Amino acid sequence: MEEQLNHAPAGYLLLSVSGTILEMNETLRTWLTTEETWEDDSFYSLLTRASQLYAETYFLPTLAIHETVEELYVVLCTKSGSRIPVLINAHRRKNNIECIFVQMKMRDYYENELLSQKHNTERIAEEMRKAYEDLQQVMEDYEVKRKELLQINQQLEDKATTDPLTLLKNRRFGEEKMLEEMQKGTRFSILLVDTDHFKQINDTHGHQAGDLALKQLARIFMTTTSEHDVVIRFGGEEFLLIFPTATEDMLHNIAERIRKQVAAYQFHHGRLTVSLGGTSRRAEESMHELLERADRALYQAKKGGRNQFIIDDNKKNRPLL
């Protein structure tokens, strides 16, 4: 064997067509770390078991058909058990096979690094997927709790602004509603309604009868007003009705309809009537001033014989909105 080939930086192997080793350069012997001769051994004796199976099914059959094999990856196995990954380029020439071996130690290193990175990436992806699922669950739990809290807050708000006996809105809500309408700067009208001789109902028929009468009155007010109007239990046997955009003429018609409905209704204890005082808000008028004028009209209705409606239409100081 020529000196240059014998010490080339690649392994060289000459095989018979049956796979018997005929010649090996010094470089390959050094890789195999042995002084023993390999001549007359089978090519397969240099390989690991897995590479032997691959060589039997691919290497020699391919050479027999195509006379060339390029970049075949196999693993050499020394007699001491060490493993050397290599690439083989082989060519069949007449009755011999020439093989060149190039070590692939760095390839294995890089492949292992790539596999390690792949596993790390898959692990991180799985952790991120799990973290995302956990976050989704937290967000879903938060949304459930948020809705529960909103519902509780709404229930508390309803309790704080609802009269427990009649289930109408209470005085606090009524005052907030009037302030809201005033901030809009739009016209609205109000009615103060007082139950005539209510004390006699309690004294004669008992407080349960009085409570029932208030509930029945509440139903009458709700059925004789529109969905845009607001009916308030203002205190005791007194009610406040708020009518957005209603004029004084409209207020008169509404009040008379309510008065007649109440007078005609057969209450559990018998008959009763109501007195009504109303007015429309005037420019730059405060809520206190508005209520004061409605209360003055209510007082006149009761003083004038009850079961009637009086409107405060004093226009001396401020015009109507």
C-alpha positions as CSV (number, residue, x, y, z in Angstrom):
1,M,0.0,0.0,0.0
2,E,1.3,3.4,-0.8
3,E,2.6,5.4,2.1
4,Q,0.3,8.3,1.5
5,L,-2.8,6.1,1.5
6,N,-1.5,4.1,4.5
7,H,-1.4,7.3,6.7
8,A,-4.2,9.3,5.0
9,P,-6.5,11.2,7.4
10,A,-9.3,8.7,6.6
11,G,-9.6,5.0,7.0
12,Y,-9.1,2.8,3.9
13,L,-10.4,-0.8,3.6
14,L,-10.2,-3.2,0.7
15,L,-12.8,-6.0,0.6
16,S,-13.5,-8.9,-1.5
17,V,-17.0,-8.9,-3.2
18,S,-18.0,-11.4,-0.4
19,G,-17.0,-8.9,2.3
20,T,-13.7,-10.4,3.4
21,I,-11.1,-7.9,4.6
22,L,-8.1,-7.9,2.2
23,E,-6.2,-4.8,3.2
24,M,-6.5,-2.0,5.9
25,N,-4.5,1.2,6.1
26,E,-2.7,2.3,9.3
27,T,-5.1,5.0,10.0
28,L,-8.0,2.6,10.3
29,R,-5.9,0.3,12.4
30,T,-5.1,3.2,14.8
31,W,-8.8,3.9,15.1
32,L,-9.5,0.3,15.9
33,T,-6.6,0.5,18.6
34,T,-5.2,-3.0,18.0
35,E,-2.0,-4.5,16.7
36,E,-3.9,-7.7,15.7
37,T,-4.4,-8.4,12.1
38,W,-7.9,-8.0,10.6
39,E,-7.1,-9.6,7.3
40,D,-9.3,-12.5,6.3
41,D,-11.9,-11.4,8.8
42,S,-15.3,-10.4,7.6
43,F,-16.2,-6.8,7.1
44,Y,-19.1,-7.4,9.4
45,S,-16.7,-8.2,12.3
46,L,-15.8,-4.5,12.4
47,L,-19.4,-3.4,12.9
48,T,-21.9,-3.3,15.8
49,R,-24.8,-5.7,15.6
50,A,-27.2,-3.0,14.3
51,S,-24.8,-1.9,11.6
52,Q,-24.2,-5.5,10.6
53,L,-27.9,-5.9,9.9
54,Y,-27.9,-2.7,7.9
55,A,-24.8,-3.7,5.9
56,E,-26.2,-7.2,5.1
57,T,-29.5,-5.7,3.8
58,Y,-28.2,-2.6,2.1
59,F,-24.4,-2.2,1.8
60,L,-23.4,-5.3,-0.2
61,P,-26.7,-5.7,-2.2
62,T,-26.4,-2.0,-3.3
63,L,-22.8,-2.5,-4.4
64,A,-23.7,-5.6,-6.3
65,I,-26.4,-3.6,-8.2
66,H,-25.0,0.0,-8.5
67,E,-21.3,-0.6,-7.7
68,T,-21.3,2.5,-5.5
69,V,-22.5,3.4,-2.0
70,E,-22.1,7.0,-0.7
71,E,-22.2,8.3,2.8
72,L,-23.5,5.2,4.5
73,Y,-23.6,5.8,8.3
74,V,-22.4,2.8,10.4
75,V,-20.7,2.2,13.7
76,L,-17.4,0.4,14.0
77,C,-16.8,-1.7,17.1
78,T,-13.3,-2.4,18.2
79,K,-12.4,-5.7,19.9
80,S,-12.2,-3.8,23.2
81,G,-15.8,-2.8,22.7
82,S,-15.3,0.9,21.8
83,R,-17.7,2.4,19.2
84,I,-16.6,4.6,16.3
85,P,-19.4,6.3,14.2
86,V,-18.2,6.6,10.6
87,L,-19.5,7.5,7.1
88,I,-18.5,5.0,4.4
89,N,-18.0,5.8,0.7
90,A,-17.5,2.5,-1.2
91,H,-16.9,1.6,-4.8
92,R,-16.8,-1.8,-6.5
93,R,-14.0,-2.2,-8.9
94,K,-13.6,-5.6,-10.7
95,N,-13.6,-8.2,-7.9
96,N,-12.8,-5.9,-5.0
97,I,-14.5,-3.2,-3.0
98,E,-12.7,-0.1,-1.9
99,C,-14.0,1.7,1.2
100,I,-13.1,5.1,2.6
101,F,-14.1,5.8,6.3
102,V,-14.6,9.2,7.8
103,Q,-15.1,9.5,11.5
104,M,-18.4,11.1,12.7
105,K,-17.8,11.7,16.4
106,M,-18.8,15.3,16.1
107,R,-21.9,14.4,14.2
108,D,-23.0,12.2,17.1
109,Y,-22.2,15.0,19.5
110,Y,-24.2,17.5,17.5
111,E,-27.1,15.0,17.0
112,N,-27.1,14.4,20.8
113,E,-27.1,18.1,21.3
114,L,-30.0,18.5,18.9
115,L,-31.9,15.7,20.5
116,S,-31.2,17.2,23.9
117,Q,-32.4,20.6,22.7
118,K,-35.4,19.0,21.0
119,H,-36.3,17.3,24.3
120,N,-35.8,20.6,26.2
121,T,-38.0,22.4,23.6
122,E,-40.7,19.8,23.9
123,R,-40.5,19.9,27.7
124,I,-40.7,23.7,27.7
125,A,-43.6,23.6,25.2
126,E,-45.4,21.1,27.4
127,E,-44.8,23.3,30.5
128,M,-46.0,26.3,28.5
129,R,-49.1,24.4,27.4
130,K,-49.8,23.3,31.0
131,A,-49.2,26.9,32.2
132,Y,-51.6,28.2,29.6
133,E,-54.2,25.6,30.6
134,D,-53.7,26.6,34.2
135,L,-54.0,30.3,33.3
136,Q,-57.2,29.6,31.3
137,Q,-58.6,27.8,34.3
138,V,-57.6,30.7,36.6
139,M,-59.3,33.1,34.1
140,E,-62.4,31.0,34.0
141,D,-62.5,30.8,37.8
142,Y,-62.0,34.5,37.9
143,E,-64.8,35.1,35.5
144,V,-67.1,32.9,37.5
145,K,-66.1,34.7,40.7
146,R,-66.5,38.1,39.0
147,K,-70.0,37.2,37.9
148,E,-70.9,35.9,41.3
149,L,-69.5,39.2,42.9
150,L,-71.5,41.3,40.4
151,Q,-74.6,39.3,41.2
152,I,-74.0,39.7,45.0
153,N,-73.4,43.4,44.5
154,Q,-76.6,43.7,42.4
155,Q,-78.5,41.9,45.1
156,L,-77.0,44.2,47.8
157,E,-77.9,47.2,45.6
158,D,-81.4,45.9,45.1
159,K,-81.8,45.4,48.9
160,A,-80.4,48.9,49.5
161,T,-82.8,50.5,47.1
162,T,-85.9,48.3,47.4
163,D,-88.7,48.6,49.9
164,P,-89.1,45.1,51.4
165,L,-92.9,45.3,51.9
166,T,-94.1,46.6,48.6
167,L,-91.0,45.6,46.5
168,L,-91.1,49.1,45.1
169,K,-87.9,51.2,44.9
170,N,-87.3,53.2,48.1
171,R,-86.8,56.9,48.9
172,R,-83.0,56.6,48.4
173,F,-83.5,55.4,44.8
174,G,-86.2,58.0,44.2
175,E,-83.9,60.9,45.2
176,E,-81.0,59.5,43.1
177,K,-83.4,59.2,40.1
178,M,-84.6,62.8,40.5
179,L,-80.9,64.0,40.7
180,E,-80.2,62.0,37.6
181,E,-83.0,63.6,35.7
182,M,-81.9,67.1,36.9
183,Q,-78.4,66.4,35.6
184,K,-79.8,65.6,32.2
185,G,-81.5,69.0,32.2
186,T,-84.7,67.6,30.8
187,R,-88.3,68.2,31.9
188,F,-89.9,65.7,34.3
189,S,-92.9,65.7,36.6
190,I,-93.6,64.1,40.0
191,L,-96.6,63.1,42.1
192,L,-96.7,62.7,45.8
193,V,-99.5,60.3,46.8
194,D,-100.8,59.9,50.3
195,T,-103.2,57.2,51.5
196,D,-106.3,58.9,53.1
197,H,-107.1,57.9,56.7
198,F,-104.5,55.2,56.7
199,K,-104.2,55.2,60.5
200,Q,-107.9,54.2,60.7
201,I,-107.1,51.0,58.6
202,N,-104.3,50.0,61.1
203,D,-106.4,50.9,64.1
204,T,-109.6,49.2,62.9
205,H,-108.3,46.2,60.9
206,G,-104.7,45.8,62.3
207,H,-101.3,46.4,60.8
208,Q,-101.4,43.3,58.6
209,A,-104.4,44.8,56.8
210,G,-102.5,48.1,56.5
211,D,-99.5,46.3,55.0
212,L,-101.7,44.5,52.6
213,A,-103.4,47.7,51.5
214,L,-100.0,49.2,50.8
215,K,-99.0,46.2,48.6
216,Q,-102.3,46.5,46.7
217,L,-101.7,50.2,46.2
218,A,-98.3,49.5,44.9
219,R,-99.7,47.1,42.3
220,I,-102.3,49.7,41.2
221,F,-99.5,52.3,40.7
222,M,-97.4,49.9,38.7
223,T,-100.2,48.9,36.4
224,T,-101.4,52.4,35.8
225,T,-98.0,53.8,34.8
226,S,-95.6,53.1,32.0
227,E,-92.3,51.2,32.0
228,H,-90.4,54.5,31.8
229,D,-92.1,55.9,35.0
230,V,-90.7,55.2,38.5
231,V,-92.9,54.3,41.4
232,I,-91.3,54.9,44.9
233,R,-92.5,54.1,48.4
234,F,-91.4,57.4,49.8
235,G,-92.2,56.6,53.5
236,G,-95.0,55.1,55.5
237,E,-98.2,55.4,53.5
238,E,-96.7,58.0,51.1
239,F,-95.6,57.3,47.5
240,L,-93.6,59.2,45.0
241,L,-94.1,58.8,41.3
242,I,-91.6,60.2,38.7
243,F,-92.6,60.8,35.1
244,P,-89.7,61.6,32.7
245,T,-90.7,64.1,30.0
246,A,-94.3,64.5,31.3
247,T,-95.9,67.9,31.1
248,E,-98.3,69.3,33.7
249,D,-101.3,68.6,31.4
250,M,-100.1,65.0,31.1
251,L,-99.5,64.8,34.8
252,H,-103.1,65.9,35.5
253,N,-104.4,63.1,33.3
254,I,-102.2,60.5,34.9
255,A,-103.0,61.6,38.4
256,E,-106.8,61.5,37.8
257,R,-106.5,58.0,36.3
258,I,-104.6,56.8,39.4
259,R,-107.1,58.4,41.8
260,K,-110.1,56.8,40.1
261,Q,-108.4,53.4,39.9
262,V,-107.7,53.5,43.6
263,A,-111.2,54.7,44.5
264,A,-112.8,51.9,42.5
265,Y,-110.6,49.1,43.8
266,Q,-112.0,46.6,46.3
267,F,-109.2,46.3,48.9
268,H,-109.0,43.4,51.3
269,H,-110.3,45.6,54.2
270,G,-112.8,47.6,52.0
271,R,-112.5,50.9,50.1
272,L,-109.9,53.6,50.4
273,T,-108.9,56.8,48.6
274,V,-105.7,58.7,48.0
275,S,-104.8,62.4,47.8
276,L,-102.3,63.6,45.2
277,G,-100.0,66.6,44.8
278,G,-97.9,67.1,41.8
279,T,-95.8,69.5,39.8
280,S,-93.2,69.8,37.0
281,R,-89.6,70.7,37.6
282,R,-88.7,74.3,36.8
283,A,-85.5,75.8,35.5
284,E,-82.6,75.7,38.0
285,E,-84.9,74.2,40.7
286,S,-83.3,72.0,43.3
287,M,-84.7,68.6,44.4
288,H,-85.7,70.0,47.8
289,E,-87.6,72.9,46.2
290,L,-89.3,70.5,43.8
291,L,-90.4,68.2,46.5
292,E,-91.5,71.1,48.7
293,R,-93.9,72.3,46.0
294,A,-95.3,68.9,45.4
295,D,-95.8,68.4,49.2
296,R,-97.5,71.8,49.3
297,A,-99.9,70.7,46.6
298,L,-100.5,67.4,48.5
299,Y,-101.3,69.3,51.7
300,Q,-103.9,71.4,49.8
301,A,-105.5,68.2,48.4
302,K,-105.8,66.7,51.9
303,K,-107.0,70.0,53.4
304,G,-109.5,70.4,50.6
305,G,-111.3,67.2,51.4
306,R,-108.9,64.4,50.3
307,N,-109.5,62.0,47.3
308,Q,-108.4,64.7,44.9
309,F,-105.4,65.9,42.8
310,I,-103.9,69.4,43.2
311,I,-101.0,70.6,41.0
312,D,-98.7,73.3,42.1
313,D,-98.4,75.6,39.0
314,N,-96.7,78.6,40.7
315,K,-94.9,80.2,37.8
316,K,-93.8,83.5,39.5
317,N,-90.2,82.8,39.9
318,R,-89.0,80.2,37.3
319,P,-90.3,79.1,34.0
320,L,-91.1,75.4,33.2
321,L,-88.4,73.4,31.5
